[in-house]
Amino acid sequence: MATATNWILNLIVGVPCGGVGVWGAAGLFVFYALVCQCVAETLAVWWRYPEMKGLRMEQTEEVLREGWGSAAKRVD
């Protein structure tokens, strides 16, 4: 499993580096910046928004209106 993970991640990093001649160093930097931005945004949304499973629509509306999902404002 460790070897497969290593090869897959090396492929993800190595393939774009082969295209440095096509994209140039600046293009490669932009590609990695976009990937990092998507990961950061996904984590921020996961951290910021509360779990809504099991809440009625009225409870969900109240949670989102009264504190944008802060744990202290959650309606049980």
NORUR-V634923 format. One line per field, one symbol per residue. ss: DSSP state (H for helix, E for strand, - for the rest). psi: psi as a letter, one per 40 degrees, with the letter a starting at -180 (. if undefined). Layout:
# NORUR-V634923
ss->???
psi->???
This chain:
# NORUR-V634923
ss->-HHHHHHHHHHHHHHHHH-HHHHHHHHHHHHHHHHHHHHHHHHHHHHH--------HHHHHHHHH-----HHH---
psi->ddddddddddddddddddeddddiddddddddddddddddddddddddhiheheiidddddddddfefeiddehh.
